[in-house]
Amino acid sequence: MGGGLGNAGPVLGALTAALLLALSRKKKKVKEEEAVVAEAEEDYYVSADTVGAVKPVDLQWSNLSCSLLEKHGKHVKYLLNNVSGEAKAGHLLAIMGPSGSGKTTLLNVLAGQLNASPRITLSGYLYINGKPLVSSTHKVAYVRQDDLFFSQLTVRETLSLASELQLSSSLSHEERKQYVDNILYRLGLVSCAESRVGDAKVRGISGGEKKRLSIACELIASPSVIFADEPTTGLDAFQAERVMETLQNLAIDGHTVVCSIHQPRGSIYAKFDDLILLAEGSLVYAGQAQDQALSYFSKLGHPCPQHVNPAEFFADIISVDYSSPDNESKTRKRLDSLVEAFRKQSSEVLSDVSIQKQDAIGVFKPSGRRAIATGSKKIGWWKQFRLLLKRAWLQTTRDGPTNKVRANMSISSAIIFGSIFWRMGFLQTAIQDRMGLLQVAAINTAMAALTKTVNVFPKERQVVDRERAKNSYALGPYLLSKLIAEIPVGASFPLMFGTILYPMAGLNTALTRFGQFCGVITMEAFAASAMGLTVGAMAPTTEAAMALGPSLMTVFIVFGGYYVNSENTPAFFRWIPRVSLIRWAFQALCLNEFRGLKFEHQNSYDLQTGEQALERMSFGKSTIKEAIIQEGRILLFWYWMSYVLLKRNKPKFQKLELPSPNESSVKIEELNE
Ligand SMILES: Nc1ncnc2c1ncn2[C@@H]1O[C@H](COP(=O)(O)OP(=O)(O)OP(=O)(O)O)[C@@H](O)[C@H]1O
């Protein structure tokens, strides 16, 4: 034994030394990474004393390729094929092309937010102000196509909350307020500042205002680069013009603005400084948007007729017409020749661009505006919790239409069940009625809470996912604030239901029994709501969650204690009643109701007491306390599951790999030569 230990000594020593060496290497690596982050943050953040400055950022990319392995694994589809270009500080760059040409993909790649997939391969070079991009520190604003907000908050509240979550905690309340006012003014949102954002149920601000609010929320963090994916989609001509004017002004203020856009009208096209034309993932043109683009195509034998909107002209010449085989082959040939022509010219056009780039470096000062102050000092857990609690509270309590529907449902179902089980009495037949009513009450309460949550949460999750992708807050304070804010409103509906049903059905008259009845169904409602959160965190859409939630609940209903006696449950399914929130609620309600009751009886086989009825249900040996503890465990389990799933499902983005040597025909160094 001693010899064994003696041999183990040197081995343990070597292991310890190796561990220490690995730790010190890791420490060194973390320090190096922190230094890179700090250097990059210096590039991206303006401090409180350089308020109003926008550090110019030029983005350059080359040989960007994005390929997708088709489902059967046989074909590879190129979403982007060797795309190169540049977005300059102070310029508005438009990415145009037919539907499916890769505009959104390119925008996602440039923003570092292409959703990760094992079927996608992404490679290329991305540079910021001539330096290779450090992905984790690349601070950008990304205005998505769909505008998602907490619908019950006003425009000002939405922006104020975003500013509190994203701005440095060292800013005073006054500075923060002034900052929000500036953004409201800058984006033309002053007139609707006190209006609620609204949603499909309640009309709020207009589509254009929503888009500008999306831009405003992104501007809070003072980004140098702003990406906008089809910012005019779904807007009327006037609103589209105003949104594009906003983006143009941001470019004039020194931001680098890149947007994808579908067939803009002439006045919008006139605002573009630079243009990228994509077709089937390949570049057809990249360079200046106005005269240079027109003369480029003119030289290739495609002059733009007078008084024709250049955007429409480009769309016509780069689209493939599938109306007949002849037209398809003709238009495809034209497109192939345009792609080939640009490939040949690209180094020439891009070297022009890189020469101009040198002039753009230096600090921009926007025209006398006190604007953006950010810092990397994040707010703490407790402050995040307080802010999120306020938001969750406003969202829950102000949602009149939803709360009204829930109240109506609770009251009407209580009246219906109360009428069916009217004053049940103490005959033998009333034993079955009582059990039926208690089971129905348990199912109704759970279903109402579940459907409300699965209907609302998947949409909310999309907003939260986006905010968490920006690292605005942690998951813990979010979930806890949601839970606490929903307690008063969430509890009021089961209480309404119980208060009406209880006297109508003539349940046990003791006041403590009534209190326990309400307590059990309220707790069950929260457990069902927590289960709804898990379903919402798991399902990709509201529709999927609506299909999954009730199906899962049906299993718990079947094993809810009424339909299958727990002693007759097949061994394989025994675990289901133990985790069924319906079963424990039903059991607690039965124990609460039947204990101490006496029933009228004529025959020797009749049940005389409530205890005997409980024996028949196999509930005789348990207590209300045990049932409530089990229900509490189920509640905590579903909250924990929601936390784990939300944490695991945090959006992941595709990593940009370096191209393989034979793929990279043009490297960034060559572009600069
Ligand atoms: N994750 C993905 N899985 C499968 N196909 C994808 C994926 N991402 C993009 N695509 C395909 O890649 C092509 C380019 O898509 P992308 O959304 O970038 O085009 P787009 O030019 O923005 O189109 P639109 O103008 O219609 O929004 C499309 O054919 C699209 O179906």
The ligand as an SDF file (V2000), in Angstrom:
LIG
                    3D

 31 33  0  0  0  0  0  0  0  0999 V2000
  -30.3270   29.1500  -43.0930 N   0  0  0  0  0  0  0  0  0  0  0  0
  -30.7130   28.9620  -44.3600 C   0  0  0  0  0  0  0  0  0  0  0  0
  -31.1660   27.7720  -44.7630 N   0  0  0  0  0  0  0  0  0  0  0  0
  -31.5640   27.5690  -46.0380 C   0  0  0  0  0  0  0  0  0  0  0  0
  -31.5350   28.5140  -46.9830 N   0  0  0  0  0  0  0  0  0  0  0  0
  -31.0940   29.7260  -46.6510 C   0  0  0  0  0  0  0  0  0  0  0  0
  -30.6710   30.0340  -45.3160 C   0  0  0  0  0  0  0  0  0  0  0  0
  -30.2910   31.3170  -45.2910 N   0  0  0  0  0  0  0  0  0  0  0  0
  -30.4860   31.8020  -46.5130 C   0  0  0  0  0  0  0  0  0  0  0  0
  -30.9720   30.8570  -47.3470 N   0  0  0  0  0  0  0  0  0  0  0  0
  -31.2470   30.9950  -48.7740 C   0  0  0  0  0  0  0  0  0  0  0  0
  -30.2420   31.8360  -49.2860 O   0  0  0  0  0  0  0  0  0  0  0  0
  -30.7340   32.6910  -50.2690 C   0  0  0  0  0  0  0  0  0  0  0  0
  -30.4270   34.1340  -49.9250 C   0  0  0  0  0  0  0  0  0  0  0  0
  -31.2210   34.4930  -48.8040 O   0  0  0  0  0  0  0  0  0  0  0  0
  -31.3170   36.0040  -48.3000 P   0  0  0  0  0  0  0  0  0  0  0  0
  -32.3370   36.0430  -47.2250 O   0  0  0  0  0  0  0  0  0  0  0  0
  -29.9630   36.4760  -47.9670 O   0  0  0  0  0  0  0  0  0  0  0  0
  -31.8490   36.7500  -49.6050 O   0  0  0  0  0  0  0  0  0  0  0  0
  -32.4030   38.2200  -49.7530 P   0  0  0  0  0  0  0  0  0  0  0  0
  -31.7500   38.7910  -50.9590 O   0  0  0  0  0  0  0  0  0  0  0  0
  -32.2660   38.9800  -48.5040 O   0  0  0  0  0  0  0  0  0  0  0  0
  -33.9320   37.9180  -50.0600 O   0  0  0  0  0  0  0  0  0  0  0  0
  -35.2320   38.8130  -49.7600 P   0  0  0  0  0  0  0  0  0  0  0  0
  -35.0340   40.0710  -50.5140 O   0  0  0  0  0  0  0  0  0  0  0  0
  -36.3500   38.0000  -50.3280 O   0  0  0  0  0  0  0  0  0  0  0  0
  -35.3030   38.9840  -48.2840 O   0  0  0  0  0  0  0  0  0  0  0  0
  -32.2200   32.3970  -50.3870 C   0  0  0  0  0  0  0  0  0  0  0  0
  -32.4020   31.5190  -51.4830 O   0  0  0  0  0  0  0  0  0  0  0  0
  -32.5390   31.7190  -49.0750 C   0  0  0  0  0  0  0  0  0  0  0  0
  -33.5970   30.8350  -49.2460 O   0  0  0  0  0  0  0  0  0  0  0  0
  1  2  1  0
  2  3  1  0
  2  7  2  0
  3  4  2  0
  4  5  1  0
  5  6  2  0
  6  7  1  0
  6 10  1  0
  7  8  1  0
  8  9  2  0
  9 10  1  0
 10 11  1  0
 11 12  1  0
 11 30  1  0
 12 13  1  0
 13 14  1  0
 13 28  1  0
 14 15  1  0
 15 16  1  0
 16 17  2  0
 16 18  1  0
 16 19  1  0
 19 20  1  0
 20 21  2  0
 20 22  1  0
 20 23  1  0
 23 24  1  0
 24 25  2  0
 24 26  1  0
 24 27  1  0
 28 29  1  0
 28 30  1  0
 30 31  1  0
M  END
$$$$
